[in-house]
Structure formats: structure tokens, C-alpha cells
């Protein structure tokens, strides 16, 4: 199994108070650019299992975890399979794409939002896919789909949804988690690996016979530290540090467990 960085939320659970988030923890910090002061709905993930398979349904910002989890279950690491989708990034990462041996063509957007996109149709193997997920975590959103068989496939939408403006109590979780769906075989090894990646902080509290669990992440930002000596307003927003709380909850077959973390991101 390839040694991977954790999903940004699992990373944040391990170390909720980040030192110099912009310079040293961009893989986490970038997920908080858009937040001002207030209460915000973060990404959600639903995991359900039958005897044969595990289904993961995630909102945007969980697609990398789903991609990585399902890819990890592929037994032949060198066998090529087709992937389709889109890469979206705010910076020109042509060099990184080339370093990975890919011929994906980045195109700069013409709209107000400055970003780069690549449409992807490619043949790839497990090891390279895991390498790509890892390499692109700091700067990109990788919206990929592939289908090896009924118990090894990922389907991701090709456009990033607008951030939710709903209040936490009005959240439409079932709609949001249709963004990325992954299927994998239900084996002890796969289950263990998936729980390590998705819910390391709740794993020990889960009952053995659970059928379905939903992970919610909400943010309470109560302080924003603005960088000094920066005049570019876009850069100020990007470099600003957010302080507050992350409320993580897991609903397991109707029961709820909640944890709170003081965060500096």
C-alpha cells in the first residue's frame, strides 16, 4: 500500500492548531480560504455496508478520500484502466503534470475566477493514481471517475458545487453527498483502511455491527487574523488565518456521537 498523506480533515483532527498554515499546511489551509466569520457547513460523507460491498457517498472535498480508498483496494498495482474527469486548480501546475509523466493539457479560464482546468481521459494504473491524488492535494481538485467492476468504481461530478449558504440545521446532506460515490469490496482489510482514513477519531467508538454512518463537519469561525503588509485583497483572503471550532459528528444507525476541536487554520 502506498504511503499517503491523510485527508485534510483527518490531518486536522490529529493537529487542530496549525502553525503558519499558509506556508506549512497548504493542503489543509486552502479548504478554509472562502470562510469569513460565522457558522459554515463543511463536507459530509456517508458510508454504508452490506455483506458484499461498502458504498461511500461524499460531498465535494471528500472526493480525494473516496478516490484513494477505492484505488487502494485494487490488487494489481500495474494493470492499466481508464479514468475520465476533470482537474481544476488555481495555479499553473503544468510542470507537476509533466513530472508525473502525464499529458493532461491545462487550459486557463477566461472568466472572472482565475483557474486552470484539464479534461481527462487516460489509461492509468493504481500506483500512479495514488501518486497523483497525493501530489495534487495541495493545489487541485481532482474530479475523476473509473469503473473496474461493480465493487471497484468511483463516479464523480465534473463541476464543483457552489458553497452551501444554508444554515447547519437546514443542511440537505442527502443531496450534497451525491457529488462523489465509490464502491469497494467489504473485507476486513478494506473496512479497516477506510475507517483509518475517514474517521480515525471515531473508529474506537463504532459498534461492530453498524450498517450505515454519516460524518458531518461544521465550522464556527470566530476570529480572522489578517496578514500585515499585503495589499492584494485576494492574497489577504488567501493568507488570512481562521480561528474557531470544528464540530465533527458521526450518526451511526440513528445514534449520534459528536466531537469538538479548537482549530487554527
KAPE-V230945 format. One record per helix or strand. SS is the DSSP state (@ for helix, = for strand). FROM is the first residue (numbers start at 1). TO is the last residue. If there is no record, write none. Layout:
SS_FROM_TO, SS_FROM_TO
This chain:
@_8_14, =_17_17, @_21_24, @_26_32, =_38_49, =_53_58, @_63_72, =_81_89, @_94_99, =_107_108, =_116_124, @_126_135, =_140_149, =_152_156, @_168_170, @_173_176, =_180_185, @_188_198, @_203_205, =_212_225, @_233_239, =_241_252, =_255_264
